[in-house]
Amino acid sequence: MNVPIRASATAALTILLTAGPASAPAHAQTDLDCSDFAFQEDAQAEFNRDPSDPYRLDADDDGIACEVLPHRTSPAVTPTATTFPQGGVNAGVGGGTGPAHLEGAAGVGLALLGLTLASGRVLLRRRRGAAAGQARR
């Protein structure tokens, strides 16, 4: 195997070993949906903690989170028919939100670190090979 192919393989393996294990924890963040709350007031409290609404608790952007949930003061409502969600992730009824900016930056940083380490290894091997070639002459 010649040096450029070996260097490319080493770089790819290093990137996979450094960035690969970090990708699963990056997506393992807590995702809240309207179904995680019993009452609208609880969902509203979570929404008020972070008005940027990363969990999409306010599907129609009117400032009221999880409007379909019962209020603490309202009588219990028995559903007459089972309904299915009609908006998916955009309506705040499930799915992940993807990696946050910090997690994306950490992944890129790990990939760059892996690439730097692989490049350093290649340069070190070349220098040692050049030094060995000089010693043979």
Backbone as ProteinMPNN parsed JSONL, in Angstrom:
{"seq_chain_A": "MNVPIRASATAALTILLTAGPASAPAHAQTDLDCSDFAFQEDAQAEFNRDPSDPYRLDADDDGIACEVLPHRTSPAVTPTATTFPQGGVNAGVGGGTGPAHLEGAAGVGLALLGLTLASGRVLLRRRRGAAAGQARR", "coords_chain_A": {"N_chain_A": [[0.857, -1.178, 0.0], [0.666, 2.151, -0.934], [1.99, 5.313, 0.306], [0.164, 7.68, 0.164], [-2.388, 6.439, 0.037], [-2.403, 4.914, 2.355], [-2.162, 6.968, 4.216], [-4.575, 8.324, 3.766], [-6.399, 6.347, 4.524], [-5.702, 6.051, 7.217], [-6.351, 8.615, 8.147], [-9.147, 8.671, 7.664], [-9.999, 6.568, 9.322], [-9.21, 7.558, 11.814], [-10.845, 9.842, 12.012], [-13.368, 8.64, 12.03], [-13.181, 7.174, 14.415], [-12.928, 9.199, 16.312], [-15.016, 11.114, 15.905], [-17.271, 9.554, 15.432], [-18.239, 8.039, 17.825], [-19.108, 10.242, 19.283], [-21.313, 11.195, 17.994], [-23.714, 9.843, 18.596], [-24.313, 10.481, 21.414], [-24.721, 13.185, 20.981], [-27.188, 13.404, 19.795], [-28.794, 12.403, 21.73], [-30.445, 13.972, 23.327], [-32.882, 15.386, 25.581], [-36.142, 15.314, 24.477], [-39.014, 17.12, 24.398], [-42.493, 16.791, 24.191], [-45.932, 17.673, 23.569], [-47.363, 15.565, 24.585], [-45.914, 14.831, 26.778], [-46.748, 16.289, 28.908], [-49.248, 16.783, 31.41], [-51.003, 18.87, 31.798], [-51.893, 22.01, 30.308], [-50.787, 24.242, 31.498], [-48.404, 23.333, 32.581], [-46.915, 22.744, 30.294], [-46.843, 25.304, 29.257], [-45.283, 26.595, 31.15], [-42.784, 25.388, 30.663], [-42.413, 26.275, 28.053], [-42.239, 29.027, 28.539], [-39.83, 29.13, 29.887], [-37.934, 28.894, 27.891], [-38.298, 30.81, 25.388], [-37.555, 30.539, 22.725], [-38.5, 28.207, 21.853], [-37.477, 25.4, 21.417], [-38.525, 22.839, 21.392], [-40.822, 22.937, 19.986], [-43.374, 23.404, 21.173], [-45.293, 25.258, 20.832], [-47.153, 25.172, 18.31], [-48.512, 26.809, 16.476], [-47.368, 29.258, 16.747], [-48.452, 31.273, 18.45], [-47.858, 31.963, 20.987], [-48.935, 30.403, 22.946], [-48.552, 27.406, 24.49], [-49.041, 24.0, 23.633], [-51.964, 23.856, 23.172], [-54.0, 21.998, 23.024], [-54.056, 20.529, 25.312], [-55.65, 19.818, 28.489], [-56.727, 22.278, 30.908], [-55.79, 22.994, 34.308], [-57.973, 23.831, 35.776], [-60.172, 23.042, 34.345], [-62.884, 20.712, 33.782], [-62.478, 17.139, 33.642], [-62.06, 15.757, 30.451], [-63.5, 13.348, 28.452], [-62.308, 11.532, 25.796], [-63.97, 11.096, 22.675], [-63.345, 9.868, 20.329], [-60.482, 8.334, 18.878], [-57.869, 10.31, 17.844], [-55.443, 11.096, 15.369], [-52.152, 12.47, 15.276], [-51.584, 15.407, 13.336], [-49.461, 16.872, 12.413], [-46.881, 16.072, 12.862], [-43.439, 16.485, 13.647], [-43.334, 19.259, 13.346], [-45.647, 20.135, 14.567], [-45.171, 19.69, 17.178], [-45.549, 17.158, 18.22], [-43.901, 14.982, 18.357], [-40.766, 13.333, 17.557], [-37.299, 14.195, 16.945], [-35.205, 17.034, 17.646], [-32.809, 17.379, 16.494], [-29.228, 18.021, 16.393], [-27.934, 20.499, 18.618], [-26.444, 23.79, 18.259], [-24.017, 23.884, 19.672], [-23.408, 21.17, 19.95], [-23.059, 20.429, 17.284], [-20.84, 21.984, 16.662], [-19.008, 20.807, 18.375], [-18.793, 18.262, 17.231], [-17.663, 18.899, 14.725], [-15.286, 19.969, 15.653], [-14.109, 17.708, 16.842], [-13.786, 16.125, 14.559], [-11.958, 17.681, 13.112], [-9.821, 17.591, 14.908], [-9.201, 14.863, 14.773], [-8.417, 14.709, 12.088], [-6.191, 16.382, 12.15], [-4.514, 14.946, 13.895], [-4.134, 12.626, 12.36], [-2.848, 13.72, 10.12], [-0.514, 14.658, 11.351], [0.61, 12.245, 12.09], [1.177, 11.132, 9.571], [3.041, 13.012, 8.574], [5.086, 12.694, 10.464], [5.865, 10.035, 9.967], [6.805, 10.328, 7.36], [9.002, 12.016, 7.763], [10.604, 10.388, 9.35], [11.047, 8.358, 7.531], [12.446, 9.748, 5.548], [14.693, 10.475, 6.988], [15.759, 7.968, 7.495], [16.359, 7.213, 4.894], [18.352, 9.069, 4.282], [20.303, 8.229, 6.025], [21.059, 5.81, 4.935], [22.493, 6.466, 2.688]], "CA_chain_A": [[0.0, 0.0, 0.0], [1.543, 3.318, -0.978], [1.856, 6.26, 1.411], [-1.067, 8.481, 0.148], [-3.56, 5.618, 0.351], [-2.313, 4.58, 3.781], [-2.456, 8.192, 4.961], [-6.017, 8.564, 3.66], [-7.082, 5.347, 5.337], [-5.459, 6.401, 8.612], [-7.141, 9.818, 8.445], [-10.559, 8.295, 7.712], [-10.203, 5.768, 10.525], [-9.091, 8.451, 12.967], [-12.056, 10.671, 12.072], [-14.476, 7.778, 12.459], [-13.019, 6.802, 15.817], [-13.094, 10.348, 17.198], [-16.314, 11.769, 15.744], [-18.355, 8.573, 15.412], [-18.867, 7.816, 19.13], [-19.707, 11.469, 19.811], [-22.541, 11.554, 17.293], [-24.89, 9.296, 19.292], [-24.701, 11.324, 22.548], [-25.152, 14.504, 20.534], [-28.608, 13.347, 19.493], [-29.51, 11.802, 22.836], [-30.945, 15.018, 24.198], [-34.267, 15.245, 25.978], [-37.088, 15.936, 23.563], [-40.315, 17.245, 25.035], [-43.652, 16.933, 23.32], [-47.144, 17.977, 24.319], [-47.794, 14.349, 25.281], [-45.139, 14.701, 28.0], [-47.362, 17.131, 29.923], [-50.635, 16.456, 31.722], [-51.806, 20.087, 31.733], [-51.38, 23.073, 29.45], [-49.983, 25.161, 32.314], [-47.052, 22.771, 32.704], [-46.256, 22.961, 28.998], [-46.624, 26.752, 29.125], [-44.134, 26.926, 32.002], [-41.587, 24.972, 29.924], [-42.293, 27.194, 26.914], [-41.812, 30.328, 29.058], [-38.422, 29.029, 30.263], [-37.128, 29.107, 26.684], [-39.247, 31.287, 24.357], [-37.159, 30.183, 21.356], [-39.326, 27.018, 21.594], [-36.727, 24.357, 20.711], [-39.3, 21.599, 21.328], [-42.018, 23.221, 19.171], [-44.581, 23.235, 21.973], [-46.26, 26.217, 20.3], [-47.17, 24.805, 16.897], [-49.019, 27.875, 15.607], [-46.611, 30.48, 17.064], [-49.289, 32.317, 19.038], [-47.408, 32.202, 22.356], [-49.611, 29.475, 23.855], [-48.004, 26.067, 24.269], [-49.889, 22.8, 23.76], [-53.334, 24.322, 23.381], [-54.932, 20.875, 23.065], [-54.058, 19.926, 26.644], [-56.629, 20.394, 29.419], [-56.239, 23.192, 31.946], [-55.982, 22.453, 35.653], [-59.283, 24.207, 36.305], [-61.257, 22.525, 33.525], [-63.268, 19.346, 34.136], [-61.858, 16.111, 32.821], [-62.754, 15.521, 29.193], [-63.294, 12.004, 27.949], [-62.287, 11.577, 24.338], [-64.998, 10.29, 22.034], [-62.719, 9.097, 19.263], [-59.034, 8.459, 18.848], [-57.395, 11.127, 16.731], [-54.034, 10.933, 15.075], [-51.482, 13.76, 15.075], [-51.638, 15.871, 11.955], [-48.392, 17.785, 12.063], [-45.555, 15.513, 13.088], [-42.493, 17.257, 14.44], [-43.657, 20.681, 13.284], [-46.745, 20.432, 15.481], [-44.737, 19.423, 18.531], [-46.115, 15.904, 18.692], [-42.947, 13.88, 18.301], [-39.553, 13.49, 16.756], [-36.166, 14.868, 17.548], [-34.921, 18.378, 17.169], [-31.494, 17.409, 15.868], [-28.178, 18.525, 17.27], [-27.87, 21.933, 18.872], [-25.265, 24.417, 17.648], [-22.822, 23.493, 20.413], [-23.097, 19.781, 19.633], [-22.527, 20.421, 15.925], [-19.479, 22.529, 16.722], [-18.159, 19.799, 19.018], [-18.539, 17.219, 16.235], [-16.699, 19.431, 13.754], [-14.002, 20.072, 16.351], [-13.528, 16.364, 16.96], [-13.355, 15.694, 13.231], [-10.72, 18.408, 12.804], [-8.767, 17.04, 15.756], [-8.815, 13.585, 14.184], [-7.683, 14.983, 10.851], [-4.887, 16.929, 12.539], [-3.694, 13.845, 14.417], [-3.763, 11.755, 11.244], [-1.847, 14.441, 9.326], [0.733, 14.646, 12.116], [1.186, 10.898, 11.995], [1.726, 10.985, 8.225], [4.255, 13.832, 8.491], [6.119, 12.071, 11.283], [6.355, 8.855, 9.254], [7.599, 10.788, 6.212], [10.285, 12.521, 8.252], [11.406, 9.246, 9.759], [11.453, 7.664, 6.311], [13.486, 10.574, 4.909], [15.915, 10.365, 7.812], [16.314, 6.623, 7.274], [16.933, 7.233, 3.548], [19.599, 9.846, 4.364], [21.298, 7.435, 6.749], [21.501, 4.725, 4.051], [23.402, 6.992, 1.653]], "C_chain_A": [[0.898, 1.234, 0.0], [1.151, 4.33, 0.098], [0.568, 7.083, 1.324], [-2.316, 7.673, 0.499], [-3.564, 5.262, 1.833], [-2.64, 5.808, 4.633], [-3.946, 8.505, 4.929], [-6.798, 7.592, 4.524], [-6.913, 5.653, 6.825], [-6.279, 7.617, 9.018], [-8.62, 9.475, 8.571], [-10.863, 7.503, 8.976], [-10.144, 6.633, 11.777], [-10.333, 9.313, 13.12], [-13.243, 9.838, 12.546], [-14.382, 7.439, 13.941], [-13.218, 7.976, 16.764], [-14.492, 10.955, 17.094], [-17.478, 10.791, 15.807], [-19.006, 8.355, 16.765], [-19.537, 9.063, 19.691], [-21.019, 11.806, 19.137], [-23.779, 11.013, 17.982], [-25.262, 10.123, 20.516], [-25.172, 12.707, 22.118], [-26.64, 14.524, 20.251], [-29.429, 12.81, 20.648], [-30.013, 12.848, 23.818], [-32.417, 14.782, 24.512], [-35.147, 16.0, 24.997], [-38.444, 15.948, 24.246], [-41.386, 17.443, 23.983], [-44.847, 17.271, 24.2], [-47.621, 16.752, 25.099], [-47.009, 14.112, 26.576], [-45.728, 15.493, 29.167], [-48.813, 16.712, 30.148], [-51.532, 17.677, 31.535], [-51.104, 21.144, 30.885], [-50.477, 24.004, 30.243], [-48.559, 24.655, 32.481], [-46.261, 22.974, 31.407], [-45.94, 24.44, 28.807], [-45.423, 27.188, 29.961], [-42.827, 26.551, 31.307], [-41.34, 25.902, 28.741], [-41.762, 28.543, 27.382], [-40.352, 30.312, 29.497], [-37.504, 29.306, 29.074], [-38.059, 29.514, 25.539], [-38.81, 30.99, 22.925], [-37.859, 28.903, 20.913], [-38.568, 25.931, 20.834], [-37.515, 23.057, 20.553], [-40.573, 21.747, 20.504], [-43.297, 22.903, 19.946], [-45.685, 24.176, 21.504], [-46.297, 26.052, 18.783], [-47.607, 25.958, 15.996], [-48.413, 29.24, 15.928], [-47.491, 31.614, 17.587], [-48.932, 32.598, 20.49], [-48.064, 31.293, 23.377], [-49.156, 28.063, 23.509], [-49.073, 25.005, 24.467], [-51.345, 23.144, 24.071], [-54.344, 23.182, 23.493], [-55.011, 20.23, 24.448], [-55.11, 20.585, 27.537], [-55.951, 21.337, 30.41], [-56.522, 22.575, 33.309], [-57.382, 22.727, 36.189], [-60.443, 23.617, 35.509], [-61.615, 21.112, 33.96], [-62.613, 18.354, 33.18], [-62.711, 15.854, 31.581], [-62.462, 14.095, 28.76], [-63.327, 12.043, 26.433], [-63.35, 10.648, 23.744], [-64.42, 9.432, 20.923], [-61.215, 9.322, 19.333], [-58.645, 9.265, 17.62], [-55.907, 10.904, 16.566], [-53.405, 12.296, 14.861], [-51.449, 14.124, 13.602], [-50.463, 16.758, 11.58], [-47.003, 17.235, 12.256], [-44.705, 16.399, 13.964], [-42.867, 18.726, 14.46], [-44.782, 21.067, 14.227], [-46.377, 20.13, 16.927], [-45.275, 18.122, 19.075], [-45.156, 14.73, 18.528], [-41.724, 14.201, 17.485], [-38.469, 14.227, 17.506], [-35.964, 16.248, 16.947], [-33.57, 18.475, 16.492], [-30.466, 17.999, 16.801], [-28.251, 20.041, 17.429], [-26.576, 22.48, 18.264], [-23.983, 23.982, 18.349], [-22.425, 22.06, 20.079], [-22.543, 19.65, 18.222], [-21.094, 20.919, 15.896], [-18.529, 21.524, 17.361], [-17.822, 18.675, 18.04], [-17.519, 17.663, 15.201], [-15.319, 19.534, 14.388], [-13.321, 18.726, 16.501], [-13.031, 15.841, 15.615], [-12.048, 16.385, 12.842], [-9.557, 17.908, 13.652], [-8.271, 15.713, 15.194], [-7.998, 13.766, 12.923], [-6.289, 15.52, 11.155], [-3.97, 15.826, 13.06], [-3.239, 12.917, 13.299], [-2.698, 12.418, 10.378], [-0.499, 14.457, 10.031], [1.414, 13.303, 12.052], [1.839, 10.692, 10.633], [3.032, 11.774, 8.092], [5.4, 13.215, 9.29], [6.709, 10.848, 10.584], [7.213, 9.264, 8.058], [8.972, 11.278, 6.657], [11.199, 11.372, 8.675], [11.896, 8.47, 8.546], [12.557, 8.42, 5.579], [14.798, 10.475, 5.668], [16.56, 9.003, 7.61], [16.953, 6.554, 5.891], [18.252, 7.99, 3.519], [20.694, 9.007, 5.034], [21.847, 6.307, 5.882], [22.52, 5.211, 3.026], [24.731, 7.17, 2.186]], "O_chain_A": [[1.79, 1.352, 0.839], [0.098, 4.205, 0.722], [-0.107, 7.194, 2.347], [-3.205, 8.176, 1.186], [-4.607, 5.305, 2.486], [-3.319, 5.695, 5.654], [-4.521, 8.904, 5.942], [-7.76, 7.983, 5.186], [-7.86, 5.53, 7.601], [-6.841, 7.649, 10.113], [-9.281, 9.944, 9.497], [-11.878, 7.744, 9.629], [-10.943, 6.455, 12.696], [-10.826, 9.5, 14.233], [-14.032, 10.291, 13.374], [-15.395, 7.419, 14.64], [-13.635, 7.779, 17.905], [-15.092, 11.278, 18.119], [-18.577, 11.178, 16.203], [-20.227, 8.47, 16.865], [-20.453, 8.947, 20.505], [-21.777, 12.627, 19.654], [-24.818, 11.673, 17.956], [-26.438, 10.456, 20.666], [-25.951, 13.338, 22.832], [-27.293, 15.549, 20.443], [-30.656, 12.764, 20.555], [-30.002, 12.616, 25.027], [-33.109, 14.063, 23.791], [-34.922, 17.179, 24.722], [-38.961, 14.899, 24.63], [-41.198, 18.172, 23.009], [-44.78, 17.166, 25.425], [-48.22, 16.895, 26.165], [-47.403, 13.273, 27.386], [-45.251, 15.375, 30.295], [-49.517, 16.338, 29.21], [-52.695, 17.537, 31.155], [-49.879, 21.158, 30.768], [-49.492, 24.508, 29.703], [-47.615, 25.444, 32.52], [-45.084, 23.331, 31.435], [-44.895, 24.79, 28.259], [-44.641, 28.04, 29.54], [-41.863, 27.315, 31.355], [-40.2, 26.273, 28.46], [-40.928, 29.147, 26.706], [-39.694, 31.353, 29.488], [-36.429, 29.884, 29.232], [-38.552, 28.658, 24.804], [-39.6, 31.163, 21.997], [-37.819, 28.55, 19.735], [-38.962, 25.57, 19.725], [-37.207, 22.255, 19.672], [-41.323, 20.784, 20.342], [-44.188, 22.22, 19.44], [-46.866, 23.929, 21.745], [-45.556, 26.719, 18.061], [-47.126, 26.074, 14.869], [-48.89, 30.262, 15.436], [-47.305, 32.773, 17.216], [-49.612, 33.376, 21.158], [-47.774, 31.403, 24.569], [-49.347, 27.588, 22.39], [-49.908, 25.109, 25.365], [-51.877, 22.761, 25.113], [-55.442, 23.387, 24.01], [-55.936, 19.465, 24.721], [-55.425, 21.763, 27.367], [-54.763, 21.207, 30.705], [-57.402, 21.724, 33.438], [-57.915, 21.939, 36.971], [-61.588, 23.686, 35.955], [-60.755, 20.382, 34.454], [-62.246, 18.698, 32.057], [-63.935, 15.749, 31.666], [-61.303, 13.683, 28.706], [-64.29, 12.542, 25.85], [-63.591, 9.554, 24.255], [-64.962, 8.371, 20.615], [-60.745, 10.365, 19.787], [-59.04, 8.945, 16.499], [-55.205, 10.563, 17.518], [-54.051, 13.193, 14.32], [-51.307, 13.262, 12.735], [-50.477, 17.351, 10.501], [-46.03, 17.872, 11.852], [-45.199, 17.0, 14.918], [-42.731, 19.379, 15.495], [-44.86, 22.221, 14.646], [-47.209, 20.305, 17.817], [-45.444, 17.99, 20.287], [-45.593, 13.58, 18.56], [-41.663, 15.224, 16.804], [-38.702, 14.805, 18.568], [-36.49, 16.57, 15.882], [-33.211, 19.531, 15.971], [-30.807, 18.436, 17.9], [-28.587, 20.763, 16.491], [-25.723, 21.717, 17.81], [-22.97, 23.738, 17.693], [-21.239, 21.762, 19.938], [-21.647, 18.84, 17.986], [-20.241, 20.363, 15.205], [-17.378, 21.401, 16.942], [-16.692, 18.188, 18.022], [-16.62, 16.905, 14.838], [-14.309, 19.23, 13.754], [-12.11, 18.606, 16.314], [-11.987, 15.194, 15.539], [-11.14, 15.75, 12.306], [-8.43, 17.813, 13.165], [-7.066, 15.465, 15.144], [-7.008, 13.068, 12.707], [-5.32, 15.153, 10.491], [-2.79, 15.775, 12.71], [-2.092, 12.47, 13.287], [-1.751, 11.76, 9.946], [0.541, 14.292, 9.394], [2.639, 13.218, 11.971], [2.935, 10.138, 10.549], [4.015, 11.261, 7.557], [6.547, 13.215, 8.843], [7.924, 10.648, 10.608], [8.226, 8.627, 7.771], [9.982, 10.992, 6.013], [12.399, 11.378, 8.401], [13.025, 7.98, 8.53], [13.49, 7.813, 5.054], [15.873, 10.4, 5.073], [17.786, 8.9, 7.56], [17.986, 5.904, 5.725], [19.175, 7.596, 2.807], [21.862, 9.074, 4.651], [22.989, 5.888, 6.073], [23.333, 4.42, 2.547], [25.632, 7.603, 1.468]]}, "name": "protein", "num_of_chains": 1, "seq": "MNVPIRASATAALTILLTAGPASAPAHAQTDLDCSDFAFQEDAQAEFNRDPSDPYRLDADDDGIACEVLPHRTSPAVTPTATTFPQGGVNAGVGGGTGPAHLEGAAGVGLALLGLTLASGRVLLRRRRGAAAGQARR"}
